[in-house]
């Protein structure tokens, strides 16, 4: 029986929620202070939070079965969806997330190689 692939939809939904929260935070504190008017920036974030947290338990399975193609797709998704006013900080965060996915991918490959010593390490 073949292993079920879980895809990456739930990961994308949670990332999208995190990005929209970060963007609302960035926009609200652009003037270095938070006022009641700034709370309106968070309203759409919380109204749309349902997608991110419905069946959130599935995200663990999605993370466990990430493959190189899915990691590449997530990196592109991050670059497309994530937008802060400060492009330098945005670039650092995007690079950090990409690095985290690549480290995960490397660890997965090492574990896979250790489980089946007959398989050569995969290099994608």
DSSP file (Angstrom, degrees, kcal/mol; ACC not computed):
  #  RESIDUE AA STRUCTURE BP1 BP2  ACC     N-H-->O    O-->H-N    N-H-->O    O-->H-N    TCO  KAPPA ALPHA  PHI   PSI    X-CA   Y-CA   Z-CA
    1    1 A X              0   0    0      0, 0.0     2,-0.2     0, 0.0     0, 0.0   0.000 360.0 360.0 360.0 132.1    0.0    0.0    0.0
    2    2 A X        -     0   0    0      1,-0.1     2,-0.1     0, 0.0     0, 0.0  -0.500 360.0-104.1 -80.0 144.5    1.4    3.4   -1.0
    3    3 A X        -     0   0    0     -2,-0.2     2,-0.3     1,-0.1    -1,-0.1  -0.412  36.6-114.5 -66.7 140.6    1.8    6.1    1.6
    4    4 A X        -     0   0    0     -2,-0.1     2,-0.4     2,-0.0    -1,-0.1  -0.585  23.4-139.2 -74.9 134.0   -0.8    8.9    1.4
    5    5 A X        -     0   0    0     -2,-0.3    57,-0.1     1,-0.1    61,-0.1  -0.807  10.5-164.2 -93.2 136.6    0.5   12.3    0.4
    6    6 A X        -     0   0    0     -2,-0.4     3,-0.3    55,-0.2    56,-0.2   0.604  23.6-149.1 -97.5 -13.1   -1.0   15.1    2.4
    7    7 A X        -     0   0    0      1,-0.2    -1,-0.2    58,-0.2    58,-0.2  -0.341  26.2 -88.3  76.3-162.2    0.0   18.0    0.2
    8    8 A X  S  > S+     0   0    0      2,-0.1     4,-2.3     3,-0.1     5,-0.2   0.201  84.8 112.6-136.5  14.9    0.8   21.5    1.5
    9    9 A X  H  > S+     0   0    0     -3,-0.3     4,-2.2     1,-0.2     5,-0.1   0.915  81.8  47.4 -60.2 -45.3   -2.6   23.3    1.6
   10   10 A X  H  > S+     0   0    0      1,-0.2     4,-2.4     2,-0.2    -1,-0.2   0.893 110.5  52.7 -66.4 -38.7   -2.8   23.6    5.4
   11   11 A X  H  > S+     0   0    0      1,-0.2     4,-2.6     2,-0.2    -1,-0.2   0.930 109.9  49.4 -59.8 -44.4    0.7   24.8    5.6
   12   12 A X  H  X S+     0   0    0     -4,-2.3     4,-2.8     1,-0.2    -2,-0.2   0.903 109.9  50.9 -61.4 -41.9   -0.1   27.5    3.1
   13   13 A X  H  X S+     0   0    0     -4,-2.2     4,-2.1     2,-0.2    39,-0.2   0.913 112.4  45.6 -64.2 -42.6   -3.2   28.6    5.0
   14   14 A X  H  X S+     0   0    0     -4,-2.4     4,-2.6     2,-0.2    -2,-0.2   0.912 114.1  48.8 -67.6 -41.6   -1.3   28.9    8.3
   15   15 A X  H  X S+     0   0    0     -4,-2.6     4,-3.0    -5,-0.2     5,-0.2   0.916 109.4  52.7 -62.0 -42.6    1.5   30.8    6.6
   16   16 A X  H  X S+     0   0    0     -4,-2.8     4,-2.5     2,-0.2    -1,-0.2   0.908 110.1  48.4 -60.9 -41.6   -1.0   33.1    5.0
   17   17 A X  H  X S+     0   0    0     -4,-2.1     4,-2.4     2,-0.2    -2,-0.2   0.944 112.6  48.2 -61.5 -47.5   -2.6   33.8    8.4
   18   18 A X  H  X S+     0   0    0     -4,-2.6     4,-2.5     1,-0.2    -2,-0.2   0.899 112.8  48.7 -60.9 -40.9    0.8   34.5    9.9
   19   19 A X  H  X S+     0   0    0     -4,-3.0     4,-2.8     2,-0.2    -1,-0.2   0.920 111.0  48.7 -66.3 -43.3    1.8   36.8    7.0
   20   20 A X  H  X S+     0   0    0     -4,-2.5     4,-2.1     2,-0.2    -1,-0.2   0.877 112.2  49.8 -66.3 -34.9   -1.5   38.8    7.2
   21   21 A X  H  X S+     0   0    0     -4,-2.4     4,-2.4     2,-0.2    -2,-0.2   0.931 112.5  47.5 -65.5 -45.0   -1.0   39.1   11.0
   22   22 A X  H  X S+     0   0    0     -4,-2.5     4,-2.8     1,-0.2    -2,-0.2   0.887 111.8  49.9 -62.4 -40.2    2.6   40.3   10.4
   23   23 A X  H  X S+     0   0    0     -4,-2.8     4,-2.6     2,-0.2    -1,-0.2   0.892 110.9  49.1 -66.9 -39.3    1.5   42.8    7.8
   24   24 A X  H  X S+     0   0    0     -4,-2.1     4,-2.4     2,-0.2    -2,-0.2   0.905 113.3  47.6 -64.8 -40.9   -1.2   44.2   10.0
   25   25 A X  H  X S+     0   0    0     -4,-2.4     4,-2.0     2,-0.2    -2,-0.2   0.930 112.4  48.9 -63.8 -46.4    1.3   44.5   12.8
   26   26 A X  H  < S+     0   0    0     -4,-2.8    -2,-0.2     1,-0.2    -1,-0.2   0.913 114.4  45.5 -59.6 -45.2    3.8   46.2   10.5
   27   27 A X  H >< S+     0   0    0     -4,-2.6     3,-0.9     1,-0.2     4,-0.3   0.893 112.2  51.6 -66.4 -40.8    1.2   48.6    9.2
   28   28 A X  H 3< S+     0   0    0     -4,-2.4     3,-0.4     1,-0.2     5,-0.3   0.840 115.7  39.8 -67.7 -33.8   -0.1   49.4   12.7
   29   29 A X  T >< S+     0   0    0     -4,-2.0     3,-1.9     1,-0.2    -1,-0.2   0.219  80.1 107.5-102.3  14.8    3.3   50.2   14.1
   30   30 A X  T <  S+     0   0    0     -3,-0.9    -1,-0.2     1,-0.3    -2,-0.1   0.838  85.7  45.7 -60.0 -32.4    4.6   52.1   11.0
   31   31 A X  T 3  S-     0   0    0     -3,-0.4    -1,-0.3     2,-0.4    -2,-0.1   0.242 120.6-110.7 -94.9  13.0    4.2   55.4   13.0
   32   32 A X  S <  S+     0   0    0     -3,-1.9     2,-0.3     1,-0.2    -3,-0.1   0.616  90.3  78.5  69.8  15.6    5.9   53.8   16.1
   33   33 A X        -     0   0    0     -5,-0.3     2,-0.5     2,-0.0    -2,-0.4  -0.988  68.9-134.9-148.7 158.1    2.6   53.8   18.1
   34   34 A X        +     0   0    0     -2,-0.3     2,-0.3    -5,-0.1    -5,-0.1  -0.961  26.4 174.1-117.2 127.3   -0.5   51.8   18.4
   35   35 A X    >>  -     0   0    0     -2,-0.5     3,-0.9    -7,-0.2     4,-0.7  -0.763  48.3 -99.1-122.9 171.1   -3.9   53.5   18.6
   36   36 A X  G >4 S+     0   0    0      1,-0.3     3,-0.9    -2,-0.3     4,-0.4   0.846 122.2  61.4 -59.1 -33.4   -7.5   52.2   18.5
   37   37 A X  G >4 S+     0   0    0      1,-0.2     3,-1.2     2,-0.2     4,-0.3   0.837  96.5  60.4 -62.3 -31.8   -7.7   53.1   14.8
   38   38 A X  G X4 S+     0   0    0     -3,-0.9     3,-1.8     1,-0.2     4,-0.4   0.756  86.5  74.2 -68.3 -23.6   -4.9   50.6   14.2
   39   39 A X  G XX S+     0   0    0     -3,-0.9     3,-1.3    -4,-0.7     4,-0.6   0.784  82.7  69.8 -61.7 -24.0   -7.0   47.7   15.6
   40   40 A X  H X> S+     0   0    0     -3,-1.2     4,-0.6    -4,-0.4     3,-0.6   0.784  87.0  66.4 -62.9 -26.0   -9.0   47.9   12.3
   41   41 A X  H <4 S+     0   0    0     -3,-1.8     4,-0.4    -4,-0.3    -1,-0.3   0.775 101.5  48.5 -64.8 -24.8   -5.9   46.5   10.5
   42   42 A X  H <> S+     0   0    0     -3,-1.3     4,-2.1    -4,-0.4     5,-0.3   0.622  88.5  84.9 -91.6 -14.2   -6.3   43.2   12.4
   43   43 A X  H <X S+     0   0    0     -4,-0.6     4,-2.3    -3,-0.6     5,-0.2   0.932  91.7  44.8 -56.3 -52.0  -10.0   42.8   11.7
   44   44 A X  H  X S+     0   0    0     -4,-0.6     4,-1.9     1,-0.2    -1,-0.2   0.849 109.8  58.6 -62.5 -30.5   -9.6   41.1    8.3
   45   45 A X  H  4 S+     0   0    0     -4,-0.4    -1,-0.2     1,-0.2    -2,-0.2   0.950 111.9  38.1 -61.4 -49.6   -6.9   38.9    9.8
   46   46 A X  H >< S+     0   0    0     -4,-2.1     3,-0.8     1,-0.2     4,-0.3   0.806 111.6  58.0 -76.2 -29.3   -9.1   37.4   12.4
   47   47 A X  H 3< S+     0   0    0     -4,-2.3     3,-0.5    -5,-0.3    -1,-0.2   0.886 113.8  40.1 -64.3 -37.0  -12.2   37.3   10.2
   48   48 A X  T >X S+     0   0    0     -4,-1.9     3,-0.7    -5,-0.2     4,-0.5   0.294  87.1  98.8 -94.4   9.2  -10.2   35.0    7.8
   49   49 A X  H <>  +     0   0    0     -3,-0.8     4,-1.6     1,-0.2     3,-0.4   0.717  62.0  80.8 -70.1 -20.3   -8.5   33.0   10.5
   50   50 A X  H 3> S+     0   0    0     -3,-0.5     4,-1.6    -4,-0.3    -1,-0.2   0.881  87.5  54.3 -55.4 -42.9  -10.9   30.1   10.2
   51   51 A X  H <4 S+     0   0    0     -3,-0.7    -1,-0.2     1,-0.2     3,-0.2   0.903 108.9  49.4 -58.3 -41.7   -9.2   28.6    7.1
   52   52 A X  H  < S+     0   0    0     -4,-0.5    -1,-0.2    -3,-0.4    -2,-0.2   0.827 118.6  36.5 -68.4 -32.1   -5.8   28.5    9.0
   53   53 A X  H >< S+     0   0    0     -4,-1.6     3,-1.1    -3,-0.2     2,-0.5   0.489  86.4 103.8-107.8  -3.3   -7.2   26.8   12.1
   54   54 A X  T 3< S-     0   0    0     -4,-1.6    -4,-0.0     1,-0.3     0, 0.0  -0.690 105.9  -5.4 -75.6 127.3   -9.8   24.4   10.7
   55   55 A X  T >  S+     0   0    0     -2,-0.5     3,-2.0     1,-0.1    -1,-0.3   0.847  83.1 160.6  55.4  38.0   -8.2   20.9   10.7
   56   56 A X  T X   +     0   0    0     -3,-1.1     3,-1.7     1,-0.3     4,-0.4   0.738  61.7  75.0 -62.2 -21.7   -4.9   22.4   11.9
   57   57 A X  T >> S+     0   0    0      1,-0.3     3,-0.9    -4,-0.2     4,-0.6   0.775  84.0  67.1 -61.5 -23.8   -3.9   19.0   13.2
   58   58 A X  H <> S+     0   0    0     -3,-2.0     4,-2.2     1,-0.2    -1,-0.3   0.700  81.1  77.0 -69.6 -18.1   -3.3   18.0    9.5
   59   59 A X  H <> S+     0   0    0     -3,-1.7     4,-2.6    -4,-0.3    -1,-0.2   0.853  88.1  57.8 -63.0 -33.0   -0.4   20.4    9.3
   60   60 A X  H <> S+     0   0    0     -3,-0.9     4,-2.5    -4,-0.4    -1,-0.2   0.937 108.0  46.2 -61.8 -46.4    1.8   18.0   11.2
   61   61 A X  H  X S+     0   0    0     -4,-0.6     4,-1.6     1,-0.2   -55,-0.2   0.895 111.8  52.0 -62.9 -39.5    1.2   15.3    8.5
   62   62 A X  H  < S+     0   0    0     -4,-2.2    -2,-0.2     1,-0.2    -1,-0.2   0.918 111.6  46.3 -62.7 -42.5    1.8   17.8    5.8
   63   63 A X  H >< S+     0   0    0     -4,-2.6     3,-1.3     1,-0.2    -2,-0.2   0.902 108.7  56.3 -66.6 -40.5    5.2   18.8    7.4
   64   64 A X  H 3< S+     0   0    0     -4,-2.5    -1,-0.2     1,-0.3    -2,-0.2   0.828 112.7  40.1 -62.3 -32.3    6.2   15.2    7.9
   65   65 A X  T 3< S+     0   0    0     -4,-1.6    -1,-0.3   -58,-0.2    -2,-0.2   0.109  79.9 141.3-109.8  25.3    5.8   14.3    4.2
   66   66 A X    <   -     0   0    0     -3,-1.3     2,-0.2     4,-0.1    -3,-0.1  -0.389  30.3-167.2 -60.5 137.7    7.2   17.4    2.6
   67   67 A X     >  -     0   0    0     -2,-0.1     4,-2.3     1,-0.0     5,-0.2  -0.729  37.7 -93.7-118.8 176.6    9.3   16.7   -0.5
   68   68 A X  H  > S+     0   0    0     -2,-0.2     4,-2.4     1,-0.2     5,-0.2   0.876 123.6  51.9 -59.0 -41.4   11.7   18.9   -2.4
   69   69 A X  H  > S+     0   0    0      1,-0.2     4,-2.3     2,-0.2    -1,-0.2   0.896 110.7  48.3 -63.8 -40.0    9.0   20.0   -4.9
   70   70 A X  H  > S+     0   0    0      2,-0.2     4,-2.7     1,-0.2    -2,-0.2   0.882 109.9  52.0 -68.3 -37.6    6.7   21.0   -2.1
   71   71 A X  H  X S+     0   0    0     -4,-2.3     4,-2.4     2,-0.2    -2,-0.2   0.921 110.3  48.5 -63.9 -42.7    9.5   22.9   -0.4
   72   72 A X  H  X S+     0   0    0     -4,-2.4     4,-2.1     2,-0.2    -2,-0.2   0.916 111.7  50.1 -61.5 -42.8   10.2   24.8   -3.6
   73   73 A X  H  X S+     0   0    0     -4,-2.3     4,-2.4     1,-0.2    -2,-0.2   0.902 110.5  49.6 -63.0 -41.4    6.5   25.5   -4.0
   74   74 A X  H  X S+     0   0    0     -4,-2.7     4,-2.7     2,-0.2    -1,-0.2   0.898 108.4  53.1 -65.2 -40.0    6.3   26.8   -0.4
   75   75 A X  H  X S+     0   0    0     -4,-2.4     4,-2.1     2,-0.2    -1,-0.2   0.911 111.5  45.9 -61.3 -41.9    9.3   29.1   -0.9
   76   76 A X  H  X S+     0   0    0     -4,-2.1     4,-2.0     2,-0.2    -2,-0.2   0.902 111.6  52.6 -65.5 -40.9    7.6   30.6   -4.0
   77   77 A X  H  X S+     0   0    0     -4,-2.4     4,-3.0     1,-0.2     5,-0.3   0.914 108.8  50.2 -59.2 -44.4    4.4   30.9   -2.1
   78   78 A X  H  X S+     0   0    0     -4,-2.7     4,-2.4     1,-0.2    -1,-0.2   0.929 110.2  48.7 -61.1 -46.9    6.2   32.8    0.7
   79   79 A X  H  < S+     0   0    0     -4,-2.1    -1,-0.2     1,-0.2    -2,-0.2   0.845 116.7  43.8 -63.6 -33.1    7.9   35.2   -1.7
   80   80 A X  H  < S+     0   0    0     -4,-2.0    -2,-0.2    -5,-0.1    -1,-0.2   0.906 122.1  34.5 -77.0 -43.5    4.5   35.9   -3.4
   81   81 A X  H  < S+     0   0    0     -4,-3.0     2,-0.5    -5,-0.2    -2,-0.2   0.765  98.3  83.0 -87.6 -27.4    2.3   36.3   -0.3
   82   82 A X     <  +     0   0    0     -4,-2.4     2,-0.4    -5,-0.3   -62,-0.0  -0.689  51.1 162.4 -89.3 122.6    4.6   37.9    2.2
   83   83 A X        +     0   0    0     -2,-0.5     2,-0.3   -64,-0.1     4,-0.1  -0.905   8.1 173.6-146.0 112.4    4.9   41.7    1.9
   84   84 A X        -     0   0    0     -2,-0.4   -61,-0.1     2,-0.1     6,-0.1  -0.796  40.2-121.9-110.0 158.4    6.2   44.1    4.5
   85   85 A X  S    S+     0   0    0     -2,-0.3     2,-1.0     1,-0.2     3,-0.1   0.880 105.0  66.9 -63.4 -37.7    6.7   47.8    4.2
   86   86 A X     >  -     0   0    0      1,-0.2     4,-2.3     2,-0.1    -1,-0.2  -0.753  69.2-170.4 -89.3 101.4   10.4   47.3    5.1
   87   87 A X  H  > S+     0   0    0     -2,-1.0     4,-2.4     1,-0.2    -1,-0.2   0.811  82.3  57.3 -65.0 -30.9   11.8   45.3    2.2
   88   88 A X  H  > S+     0   0    0      2,-0.2     4,-2.0     1,-0.2    -1,-0.2   0.949 110.3  42.7 -65.3 -48.1   15.1   44.5    4.0
   89   89 A X  H  > S+     0   0    0      1,-0.2     4,-2.5     2,-0.2     5,-0.2   0.908 112.9  54.2 -64.1 -41.4   13.3   42.9    7.0
   90   90 A X  H  X S+     0   0    0     -4,-2.3     4,-2.7     1,-0.2    -1,-0.2   0.917 108.2  49.7 -57.6 -44.6   11.0   41.1    4.6
   91   91 A X  H  X S+     0   0    0     -4,-2.4     4,-2.4     2,-0.2    -1,-0.2   0.891 109.9  50.4 -62.8 -40.7   14.0   39.7    2.7
   92   92 A X  H  X S+     0   0    0     -4,-2.0     4,-2.3     2,-0.2    -1,-0.2   0.923 112.6  46.4 -63.1 -43.9   15.6   38.5    6.0
   93   93 A X  H  X S+     0   0    0     -4,-2.5     4,-2.4     2,-0.2    -2,-0.2   0.926 112.6  49.3 -65.9 -44.9   12.5   36.7    7.1
   94   94 A X  H  X S+     0   0    0     -4,-2.7     4,-2.5     1,-0.2    -1,-0.2   0.912 112.0  49.1 -60.1 -42.6   11.9   35.1    3.7
   95   95 A X  H  X S+     0   0    0     -4,-2.4     4,-2.5     1,-0.2    -1,-0.2   0.896 110.7  51.0 -64.0 -39.8   15.6   33.9    3.7
   96   96 A X  H  X S+     0   0    0     -4,-2.3     4,-2.3     2,-0.2    -2,-0.2   0.905 111.2  46.9 -64.3 -42.1   15.2   32.5    7.2
   97   97 A X  H  X S+     0   0    0     -4,-2.4     4,-2.3     2,-0.2    -2,-0.2   0.918 112.6  49.8 -66.4 -42.9   12.0   30.6    6.3
   98   98 A X  H  X S+     0   0    0     -4,-2.5     4,-2.3     1,-0.2    -2,-0.2   0.909 110.8  50.3 -61.4 -41.7   13.6   29.3    3.1
   99   99 A X  H  X S+     0   0    0     -4,-2.5     4,-2.7     2,-0.2    -1,-0.2   0.910 108.5  52.4 -62.2 -42.5   16.7   28.2    5.1
  100  100 A X  H  X S+     0   0    0     -4,-2.3     4,-2.3     1,-0.2    -2,-0.2   0.919 110.5  47.5 -61.0 -44.0   14.4   26.4    7.7
  101  101 A X  H  X S+     0   0    0     -4,-2.3     4,-2.4     1,-0.2    -1,-0.2   0.902 112.5  49.5 -63.4 -40.5   12.7   24.5    4.9
  102  102 A X  H  X S+     0   0    0     -4,-2.3     4,-2.3     2,-0.2    -2,-0.2   0.885 110.1  49.9 -68.4 -37.7   16.0   23.5    3.3
  103  103 A X  H  X S+     0   0    0     -4,-2.7     4,-2.6     2,-0.2     5,-0.2   0.923 110.6  50.8 -63.7 -43.6   17.4   22.3    6.7
  104  104 A X  H  X S+     0   0    0     -4,-2.3     4,-2.7     1,-0.2    -2,-0.2   0.930 109.8  50.4 -57.1 -46.1   14.2   20.3    7.2
  105  105 A X  H  X S+     0   0    0     -4,-2.4     4,-2.1     1,-0.2    -1,-0.2   0.899 110.7  49.1 -60.8 -42.1   14.7   18.8    3.7
  106  106 A X  H  X S+     0   0    0     -4,-2.3     4,-2.2     2,-0.2    -1,-0.2   0.929 111.5  48.6 -63.5 -45.8   18.4   17.9    4.5
  107  107 A X  H  X S+     0   0    0     -4,-2.6     4,-2.6     1,-0.2     5,-0.2   0.914 110.0  52.6 -61.3 -42.7   17.4   16.3    7.8
  108  108 A X  H  X S+     0   0    0     -4,-2.7     4,-2.6     1,-0.2    -1,-0.2   0.908 109.2  49.7 -59.3 -42.4   14.7   14.3    6.1
  109  109 A X  H  X S+     0   0    0     -4,-2.1     4,-2.4     2,-0.2    -1,-0.2   0.897 110.5  49.2 -65.5 -40.4   17.2   13.0    3.5
  110  110 A X  H  X S+     0   0    0     -4,-2.2     4,-2.3     2,-0.2    -2,-0.2   0.926 112.7  47.8 -64.6 -44.3   19.7   11.9    6.1
  111  111 A X  H  X S+     0   0    0     -4,-2.6     4,-2.1     2,-0.2    -2,-0.2   0.926 111.9  50.1 -61.6 -45.2   16.9   10.1    8.1
  112  112 A X  H  X S+     0   0    0     -4,-2.6     4,-1.6     1,-0.2    -1,-0.2   0.912 111.0  49.3 -59.8 -43.4   15.7    8.4    4.9
  113  113 A X  H  < S+     0   0    0     -4,-2.4     6,-0.2     1,-0.2    -1,-0.2   0.892 110.5  50.0 -64.5 -40.2   19.3    7.3    4.1
  114  114 A X  H  < S+     0   0    0     -4,-2.3     3,-0.4     1,-0.2    -1,-0.2   0.853 108.0  54.2 -67.7 -34.2   19.8    5.9    7.6
  115  115 A X  H  < S+     0   0    0     -4,-2.1     2,-0.5     1,-0.3    -1,-0.2   0.872 121.8  27.4 -68.3 -36.9   16.6    3.9    7.4
  116  116 A X    ><  -     0   0    0     -4,-1.6     3,-2.2    -5,-0.2    -1,-0.3  -0.800  68.0-175.3-129.8  90.3   17.5    2.2    4.2
  117  117 A X  T 3  S+     0   0    0     -2,-0.5    -1,-0.1    -3,-0.4    -3,-0.1   0.644  80.6  67.5 -63.7 -15.1   21.3    2.0    3.9
  118  118 A X  T 3  S+     0   0    0     -3,-0.1     2,-0.4     2,-0.1    -1,-0.3   0.697  85.8  83.8 -77.0 -18.5   20.9    0.5    0.4
  119  119 A X  S <  S-     0   0    0     -3,-2.2     2,-0.1    -6,-0.2    -3,-0.1  -0.695  80.4-130.2 -86.6 133.3   19.6    3.8   -0.9
  120  120 A X        -     0   0    0     -2,-0.4    -2,-0.1     1,-0.1     2,-0.1  -0.494  41.5 -88.3 -72.4 152.4   22.1    6.5   -1.9
  121  121 A X        -     0   0    0     -2,-0.1     2,-0.3     1,-0.1    -1,-0.1  -0.389  46.0-120.5 -60.7 137.4   21.3    9.9   -0.4
  122  122 A X        -     0   0    0    -13,-0.2     2,-0.5    -3,-0.1    -1,-0.1  -0.623  25.6-168.9 -79.3 135.9   19.0   11.9   -2.7
  123  123 A X              0   0    0     -2,-0.3    -2,-0.0     1,-0.1    -1,-0.0  -0.958 360.0 360.0-125.2 112.1   20.3   15.1   -4.0
  124  124 A X              0   0    0     -2,-0.5    -1,-0.1   -56,-0.0    -2,-0.0   0.426 360.0 360.0 -96.4 360.0   17.6   17.2   -5.6
